């Protein structure tokens, strides 16, 4: 019985501590991150990833539809919204569209924030509010589109924030 305790003490003395295991795990993760960063190609002048172009067009269409709906006299809950209620989201989406068209990191990040709200809303809708097959299908479609946008924009954001490499 005493031998068992002695072997455990020997094994514990040679095995790495929890802090050493964590440091080793962080080092491996940082190595993978470095390899992923090196595999990315920086954007050329005036280049933007396809998903960012699609997101910019989507954002511009949303801004235009907000203004168009207001000008057409669309009512919400039986009354026309106030001008500020229309201008705020239209300006937000319009500025975001302009920023994404110019491949600005802040604009892509802002669009991703909106996508996160859509994803959470869709998950909540699936879990609590979908009462018919049509609602379930529409909410699942919203989740698929917003989740796909988000997924593909992550790599695009990494390329946008890359410093330009010198080619000397």
NUNU-997241 format. One record per residue: residue in one letter; x, y, z of N, C-alpha, C in turn. Coordinates in pm, 1 decimal, decimal comma. Example, Ala and Ser with C-alpha at 12.3 -4.5 7.8 and 13.67 -1.06 7.14 Angstrom:
% NUNU-997241
A  1319,0  -569,0  780,0  1230,0  -450,0  780,0  1320,0  -330,0  780,0 $
S  1285,0  -225,0  708,0  1367,0  -106,0  714,0  1290,0  3,0  787,0 $
This chain:
% NUNU-997241
X  81,4  -117,8  0,0  0,0  0,0  0,0  86,5  125,1  0,0 $
X  196,8  124,0  70,2  284,6  239,4  79,2  349,8  267,0  -57,0 $
X  372,8  158,8  -137,4  434,6  176,4  -268,5  344,5  258,2  -360,9 $
X  218,1  236,6  -351,1  124,0  309,6  -435,6  135,3  460,8  -413,1 $
X  138,2  505,4  -292,0  152,0  646,4  -259,2  284,3  702,6  -307,3 $
X  390,1  621,5  -299,9  522,9  664,8  -343,2  525,7  685,1  -494,9 $
X  464,1  594,6  -570,8  460,1  607,2  -716,7  381,5  731,5  -757,6 $
X  272,6  758,3  -687,2  192,8  875,3  -719,1  274,2  1002,8  -696,0 $
X  353,0  1006,3  -587,2  434,6  1123,4  -559,6  540,4  1141,6  -668,5 $
X  600,7  1031,5  -716,5  700,0  1040,7  -824,0  635,5  1094,0  -951,8 $
X  520,0  1039,4  -985,1  450,1  1081,4  -1105,9  411,1  1229,0  -1095,6 $
X  363,2  1272,3  -980,6  325,9  1411,6  -961,5  447,3  1502,7  -972,3 $
X  560,5  1457,1  -928,6  680,8  1540,1  -933,6  727,8  1560,6  -1077,5 $
X  706,3  1463,2  -1165,3  752,6  1475,7  -1303,9  646,8  1534,1  -1396,4 $
X  519,6  1531,4  -1358,2  415,0  1584,5  -1446,5  409,2  1736,7  -1433,1 $
X  370,6  1803,4  -1541,8  365,2  1949,9  -1537,3  251,6  1998,9  -1447,6 $
X  271,3  2116,6  -1392,5  168,5  2175,3  -1307,2  56,2  2229,1  -1395,2 $
X  -52,9  2265,4  -1330,3  -166,2  2319,6  -1405,9  -125,5  2447,6  -1477,8 $
X  -45,7  2530,8  -1414,0  0,7  2655,0  -1475,5  87,2  2624,7  -1598,8 $
X  171,7  2523,4  -1590,2  256,3  2485,9  -1704,6  171,8  2431,1  -1818,9 $
X  69,9  2350,4  -1786,1  -18,3  2298,1  -1890,2  -94,0  2411,5  -1958,7 $
X  -141,1  2509,8  -1880,7  -210,3  2625,0  -1939,1  -116,2  2703,8  -2028,9 $
X  4,9  2728,3  -1983,7  101,7  2803,8  -2063,6  132,7  2729,8  -2193,0 $
X  143,8  2598,8  -2185,9  169,4  2519,1  -2306,3  50,0  2526,5  -2401,8 $
X  -72,0  2520,6  -2346,7  -191,7  2530,8  -2430,2  -201,5  2666,1  -2498,0 $
X  -170,6  2774,1  -2422,6  -172,0  2907,8  -2481,8  -66,6  2920,3  -2590,9 $
X  49,3  2862,4  -2567,6  156,8  2868,5  -2668,1  114,2  2795,7  -2795,8 $
X  50,2  2679,6  -2782,2  2,1  2606,4  -2900,6  -104,4  2686,0  -2973,9 $
X  -197,3  2747,2  -2898,8  -303,9  2826,8  -2961,2  -244,7  2947,1  -3033,5 $
X  -146,6  3012,6  -2972,7  -84,3  3128,8  -3037,1  -9,1  3086,5  -3162,9 $
X  49,8  2970,2  -3161,0  117,7  2919,0  -3281,4  16,5  2896,1  -3393,8 $
X  -98,1  2836,7  -3362,0  -203,2  2816,8  -3463,2  -254,2  2951,2  -3514,7 $
X  -271,6  3048,9  -3424,0  -315,5  3181,9  -3466,3  -214,3  3246,7  -3559,3 $
X  -86,3  3233,9  -3527,2  18,0  3291,4  -3611,6  15,7  3227,4  -3749,7 $
X  -0,1  3095,7  -3755,4  -6,9  3026,1  -3884,3  -128,1  3072,2  -3964,8 $
X  -241,5  3090,6  -3897,6  -362,9  3137,3  -3966,6  -343,0  3278,5  -4020,0 $
X  -279,4  3366,6  -3940,9  -254,1  3503,1  -3987,3  -159,8  3504,6  -4106,8 $
X  -57,8  3418,8  -4105,3  36,9  3414,1  -4216,6  -27,0  3359,7  -4343,4 $
X  -129,4  3276,8  -4329,0  -196,7  3219,6  -4446,2  -287,6  3321,1  -4514,7 $
X  -326,5  3427,1  -4442,9  -414,2  3528,9  -4501,2  -335,3  3617,4  -4597,4 $
X  -400,5  3656,4  -4703,7  -338,8  3751,3  -4796,0  -401,2  3888,2  -4771,5 $
X  -319,0  3992,1  -4759,3  -375,9  4124,8  -4734,5  -453,8  4174,7  -4855,8 $
X  -546,9  4263,5  -4829,1  -627,6  4320,7  -4936,7  -542,4  4414,9  -5020,8 $
X  -565,4  4412,0  -5149,9  -500,9  4508,0  -5239,0  -573,9  4641,5  -5226,8 $
X  -516,2  4743,7  -5284,2  -578,0  4875,8  -5283,8  -716,7  4867,5  -5348,2 $
X  -816,4  4922,8  -5282,6  -956,6  4926,3  -5328,2  -1020,7  4787,8  -5342,5 $
X  -962,9  4687,0  -5282,3  -1021,9  4553,0  -5285,9  -1105,5  4534,3  -5159,5 $
X  -1213,4  4459,9  -5171,7  -1292,1  4421,8  -5055,0  -1341,9  4278,7  -5078,4 $
X  -1350,3  4200,3  -4972,4  -1400,0  4062,7  -4986,2  -1544,1  4060,8  -5037,3 $
X  -1579,6  3955,4  -5108,9  -1713,2  3941,7  -5167,1  -1822,3  3951,9  -5061,3 $
X  -1804,0  3887,8  -4946,2  -1907,6  3890,5  -4842,8  -1928,8  4033,1  -4791,1 $
X  -1824,0  4113,2  -4788,1  -1837,2  4252,6  -4744,1  -1911,3  4333,5  -4850,7 $
X  -1886,3  4303,4  -4976,3  -1959,3  4370,4  -5084,7  -2108,3  4337,8  -5076,1 $
X  -2139,9  4211,3  -5054,2  -2279,7  4170,1  -5041,0  -2344,0  4236,6  -4919,1 $
X  -2269,7  4242,6  -4808,1  -2321,7  4306,7  -4686,9  -2342,5  4456,8  -4709,3 $
X  -2252,6  4522,6  -4782,9  -2268,2  4665,6  -4811,6  -2393,1  4689,0  -4895,8 $
X  -2413,3  4605,0  -4996,6  -2532,8  4618,9  -5081,1  -2659,5  4592,9  -5000,1 $
X  -2656,1  4493,2  -4914,1  -2771,4  4462,4  -4828,0  -2801,8  4579,6  -4735,3 $
X  -2698,0  4635,0  -4675,4  -2716,2  4748,4  -4585,6  -2772,0  4869,3  -4660,4 $
X  -2723,6  4894,8  -4780,7  -2774,6  5007,0  -4860,9  -2920,6  4985,1  -4899,3 $
X  -2955,7  4861,2  -4934,9  -3094,9  4830,5  -4968,9  -3187,6  4846,4  -4848,5 $
X  -3140,0  4808,7  -4731,3  -3221,1  4826,1  -4610,1  -3243,1  4974,7  -4583,6 $
X  -3135,8  5054,5  -4595,3  -3148,8  5199,7  -4574,2  -3246,4  5260,0  -4674,1 $
X  -3234,4  5220,4  -4800,3  -3323,9  5274,2  -4903,5  -3468,2  5229,4  -4879,0 $
X  -3487,0  5106,3  -4833,6  -3624,2  5058,9  -4809,7  -3687,8  5130,0  -4690,8 $
X  -3608,3  5166,0  -4591,7  -3662,0  5240,1  -4477,0  -3712,6  5377,5  -4523,2 $
X  -3629,5  5447,6  -4598,9  -3667,4  5580,3  -4648,2  -3783,4  5568,2  -4747,2 $
X  -3775,3  5469,7  -4835,1  -3882,0  5449,3  -4933,5  -4015,5  5419,1  -4868,8 $
X  -4014,9  5337,2  -4767,4  -4138,5  5306,6  -4694,8  -4197,7  5429,2  -4629,0 $
X  -4111,2  5511,0  -4571,8  -4159,3  5633,9  -4508,1  -4220,4  5727,9  -4611,4 $
X  -4150,5  5745,8  -4723,9  -4201,1  5835,7  -4828,0  -4329,7  5782,9  -4891,6 $
X  -4347,4  5651,0  -4893,6  -4469,4  5591,7  -4949,2  -4585,9  5598,2  -4851,1 $
X  -4558,5  5642,1  -4726,5  -4666,0  5656,2  -4629,3  -4700,6  5529,1  -4554,6 $
X  -4606,0  5435,8  -4545,9  -4631,4  5311,3  -4473,3  -4659,1  5342,6  -4326,8 $
X  -4758,2  5274,8  -4271,2  -4795,8  5295,9  -4131,6  -4750,3  5177,4  -4047,4 $
X  -4713,7  5208,0  -3924,9  -4674,1  5106,4  -3828,0  -4771,7  5116,7  -3711,5 $
X  -4842,9  5010,6  -3683,4  -4947,1  5009,6  -3579,5  -5049,3  5120,7  -3602,0 $
X  -5084,7  5141,8  -3727,4  -5190,1  5236,5  -3760,3  -5148,6  5381,7  -3771,8 $
X  -5022,3  5413,0  -3752,9  -4978,5  5552,1  -3766,8  -4841,7  5558,0  -3834,3 $
X  -4815,7  5669,7  -3899,8  -4687,6  5686,1  -3967,5  -4580,0  5718,4  -3863,4 $
X  -4463,3  5654,1  -3874,0  -4357,5  5681,3  -3776,2  -4306,7  5825,5  -3787,7 $
X  -4249,1  5873,9  -3678,3  -4189,8  6008,0  -3678,6  -4063,1  6004,8  -3763,2 $
X  -4023,8  6122,6  -3809,7  -3906,9  6133,1  -3896,4  -3780,8  6079,5  -3828,2 $
X  -3762,7  6108,7  -3699,9  -3644,1  6061,2  -3626,9  -3640,4  5908,4  -3620,2 $
X  -3757,7  5845,5  -3610,4  -3763,8  5699,9  -3604,9  -3725,0  5637,3  -3738,6 $
X  -3732,5  5714,2  -3843,4  -3695,7  5665,9  -3976,0  -3550,4  5700,5  -4006,8 $
X  -3511,3  5822,2  -3974,3  -3376,7  5867,3  -4008,6  -3267,3  5793,1  -3932,4 $
X  -3289,4  5764,1  -3805,1  -3185,4  5698,8  -3724,8  -3142,1  5564,3  -3785,1 $
X  -3232,9  5469,8  -3807,6  -3187,1  5343,2  -3865,8  -3142,5  5357,2  -4011,5 $
X  -3205,4  5448,2  -4086,7  -3165,6  5466,6  -4226,3  -3023,8  5522,4  -4234,7 $
X  -2992,9  5620,9  -4150,4  -2856,8  5675,8  -4148,2  -2756,0  5572,2  -4101,1 $
X  -2792,2  5497,3  -3998,8  -2702,8  5393,4  -3947,7  -2669,2  5291,9  -4057,3 $
X  -2771,1  5242,3  -4124,1  -2747,9  5142,7  -4228,9  -2676,2  5205,4  -4348,9 $
X  -2707,8  5330,3  -4381,1  -2641,6  5397,2  -4492,4  -2494,2  5421,8  -4466,4 $
X  -2462,2  5469,1  -4346,6  -2321,6  5491,8  -4311,0  -2246,2  5359,1  -4306,4 $
X  -2312,2  5256,0  -4255,6  -2249,1  5124,5  -4252,8  -2224,5  5072,1  -4394,2 $
X  -2319,8  5094,8  -4484,5  -2302,2  5052,1  -4623,9  -2182,8  5123,8  -4686,4 $
X  -2172,1  5254,5  -4662,9  -2060,0  5331,8  -4716,1  -1927,8  5279,5  -4659,5 $
X  -1925,2  5255,1  -4527,3  -1802,8  5204,5  -4464,0  -1762,9  5067,2  -4514,4 $
X  -1859,9  4979,4  -4532,4  -1826,4  4845,7  -4582,9  -1783,2  4852,6  -4728,8 $
X  -1843,1  4942,1  -4806,4  -1802,8  4956,0  -4946,8  -1656,2  4999,0  -4955,3 $
X  -1611,5  5075,4  -4855,9  -1472,6  5119,4  -4851,5  -1386,1  5024,5  -4767,8 $
X  -1441,9  4909,0  -4730,1  -1372,3  4803,7  -4654,0  -1316,6  4856,9  -4522,8 $
X  -1400,6  4925,1  -4446,8  -1361,3  4976,9  -4315,9  -1398,6  4875,8  -4208,6 $
X  -1303,1  4850,3  -4120,9  -1320,0  4750,3  -4016,7  -1438,7  4783,1  -3926,5 $
X  -1453,0  4910,1  -3885,9  -1560,4  4949,2  -3794,1  -1697,6  4921,6  -3854,1 $
X  -1711,2  4937,3  -3985,6  -1840,8  4914,4  -4049,7  -1875,5  4765,1  -4050,7 $
X  -1776,0  4682,7  -4079,7  -1798,3  4537,5  -4079,6  -1830,4  4491,0  -3937,8 $
X  -1760,3  4545,9  -3840,8  -1786,0  4510,1  -3701,5  -1927,3  4551,7  -3659,5 $
X  -1970,8  4669,7  -3701,4  -2106,5  4715,3  -3671,5  -2211,5  4627,1  -3736,4 $
X  -2186,8  4585,8  -3860,6  -2280,6  4497,3  -3929,0  -2286,6  4362,9  -3857,7 $
X  -2171,6  4315,6  -3811,0  -2171,7  4189,3  -3737,0  -2249,2  4201,2  -3606,2 $
X  -2243,5  4317,8  -3542,6  -2321,6  4338,2  -3421,0  -2470,9  4325,9  -3450,2 $
X  -2514,1  4384,0  -3560,9  -2654,5  4371,6  -3600,4  -2687,7  4224,7  -3629,8 $
X  -2595,3  4152,9  -3693,3  -2616,9  4011,2  -3720,7  -2630,6  3931,5  -3591,2 $
X  -2552,5  3965,9  -3489,4  -2563,5  3896,5  -3360,1  -2702,9  3917,3  -3301,0 $
X  -2754,5  4040,9  -3308,6  -2891,3  4065,3  -3260,2  -2992,5  3982,1  -3339,3 $
X  -2973,6  3973,2  -3470,3  -3063,7  3891,3  -3552,1  -3054,8  3743,8  -3515,3 $
X  -2933,9  3696,1  -3492,1  -2915,4  3554,8  -3455,6  -2984,8  3525,0  -3322,7 $
X  -2961,8  3611,1  -3222,3  -3027,8  3590,4  -3092,6  -3179,9  3598,6  -3104,6 $
X  -3228,4  3693,3  -3184,0  -3372,6  3705,4  -3203,5  -3429,7  3582,3  -3272,0 $
X  -3356,9  3529,8  -3370,1  -3404,2  3410,3  -3440,8  -3405,6  3289,2  -3348,2 $
X  -3302,8  3274,6  -3267,3  -3299,3  3161,6  -3173,1  -3414,2  3174,1  -3073,7 $
X  -3436,0  3294,5  -3022,3  -3547,9  3316,1  -2930,9  -3680,5  3287,0  -3000,3 $
X  -3692,9  3330,7  -3125,4  -3815,1  3305,7  -3201,7  -3839,6  3157,6  -3223,0 $
X  -3733,1  3082,8  -3249,9  -3748,9  2938,1  -3267,0  -3788,2  2871,6  -3136,0 $
X  -3727,0  2915,1  -3028,0  -3749,8  2850,2  -2898,9  -3884,5  2886,0  -2836,7 $
X  -3932,0  3009,2  -2858,4  -4048,0  3055,1  -2782,9  -4166,9  3093,6  -2869,5 $
X  -4142,7  3163,7  -2979,9  -4252,9  3229,7  -3047,7  -4303,6  3162,8  -3175,1 $
X  -4228,8  3075,8  -3237,6  -4274,0  3015,6  -3362,8  -4395,5  2927,0  -3335,7 $
X  -4511,8  2970,3  -3387,5  -4636,0  2899,4  -3359,2  -4685,1  2817,1  -3477,5 $
X  -4630,6  2841,3  -3596,6  -4674,8  2765,8  -3713,3  -4552,2  2718,0  -3790,8 $
X  -4575,1  2630,9  -3884,3  -4465,8  2579,3  -3966,7  -4405,1  2692,2  -4049,1 $
X  -4488,1  2782,7  -4099,1  -4438,0  2895,5  -4178,9  -4349,3  2987,2  -4093,9 $
X  -4390,3  3017,1  -3971,6  -4308,4  3100,2  -3882,9  -4177,7  3029,7  -3849,4 $
X  -4185,4  2901,3  -3824,5  -4066,0  2823,3  -3792,8  -3969,4  2825,1  -3911,8 $
X  -4020,6  2804,6  -4033,1  -3936,2  2803,4  -4153,2  -3874,1  2940,0  -4180,1 $
X  -3953,5  3046,1  -4165,8  -3901,7  3181,9  -4189,0  -3794,5  3217,6  -4086,4 $
X  -3818,3  3182,6  -3961,2  -3721,0  3212,2  -3856,2  -3594,2  3130,1  -3875,2 $
X  -3608,8  3005,7  -3915,7  -3492,5  2922,3  -3944,0  -3413,7  2978,7  -4062,5 $
X  -3483,3  3029,9  -4162,5  -3416,6  3093,5  -4275,8  -3339,6  3217,7  -4233,3 $
X  -3399,7  3301,1  -4147,4  -3331,4  3418,8  -4094,3  -3206,5  3378,7  -4018,1 $
X  -3217,0  3274,1  -3938,7  -3102,2  3224,6  -3862,6  -2992,2  3175,3  -3956,0 $
X  -3029,2  3103,9  -4060,7  -2929,3  3051,7  -4155,0  -2858,9  3164,8  -4228,8 $
X  -2934,5  3262,9  -4275,3  -2873,6  3373,6  -4351,2  -2784,6  3458,2  -4260,7 $
X  -2835,5  3498,3  -4144,9  -2755,7  3583,1  -4056,5  -2634,4  3507,6  -4000,8 $
X  -2651,5  3380,9  -3968,7  -2538,4  3301,0  -3921,2  -2433,2  3280,9  -4029,3 $
X  -2477,8  3258,5  -4152,4  -2383,3  3244,1  -4263,8  -2306,9  3372,6  -4290,2 $
X  -2378,5  3484,4  -4291,6  -2312,9  3615,3  -4306,5  -2206,3  3632,7  -4199,6 $
X  -2243,9  3606,8  -4074,8  -2151,1  3626,0  -3963,1  -2027,0  3539,0  -3980,5 $
X  -2047,3  3412,8  -4012,4  -1936,0  3318,6  -4026,9  -1837,6  3364,3  -4134,5 $
X  -1888,8  3401,5  -4250,0  -1800,3  3439,1  -4360,1  -1735,9  3576,1  -4339,4 $
X  -1796,6  3660,3  -4257,5  -1739,3  3792,7  -4234,7  -1622,0  3790,5  -4137,1 $
X  -1607,3  3684,2  -4059,7  -1496,6  3676,9  -3963,7  -1362,3  3678,9  -4037,3 $
X  -1346,9  3595,5  -4138,3  -1221,3  3592,7  -4213,5  -1201,3  3723,4  -4289,8 $
X  -1310,3  3779,5  -4340,6  -1300,7  3907,4  -4411,0  -1250,5  4015,7  -4316,2 $
X  -1297,9  4015,0  -4192,3  -1251,5  4113,2  -4095,3  -1103,0  4096,5  -4066,9 $
X  -1057,5  3973,0  -4060,3  -915,0  3949,6  -4037,6  -832,0  4007,1  -4152,6 $
X  -879,0  3990,2  -4274,2  -805,6  4045,1  -4389,8  -811,4  4197,3  -4391,3 $
X  -923,5  4256,0  -4350,0  -936,3  4401,7  -4350,1  -842,2  4464,9  -4248,9 $
X  -826,7  4403,5  -4133,5  -743,2  4464,2  -4030,0  -595,6  4432,9  -4045,8 $
X  -558,4  4349,9  -4144,8  -417,1  4316,5  -4165,5  -337,5  4439,3  -4207,0 $
X  -217,9  4453,6  -4152,0  -133,3  4560,4  -4203,8  -83,3  4522,2  -4342,7 $
X  -56,4  4620,4  -4423,5  -4,5  4589,8  -4556,5  139,8  4544,2  -4542,6 $
X  173,3  4441,4  -4617,3  309,0  4387,8  -4611,7  395,1  4453,5  -4716,8 $
X  516,9  4479,4  -4682,8  610,1  4537,3  -4779,1  660,9  4429,5  -4872,5 $
X  679,6  4466,0  -4994,0  727,0  4369,5  -5094,4  867,3  4405,9  -5141,4 $
X  958,2  4449,4  -5047,9  1094,1  4486,3  -5089,4  1173,9  4362,9  -5119,2 $
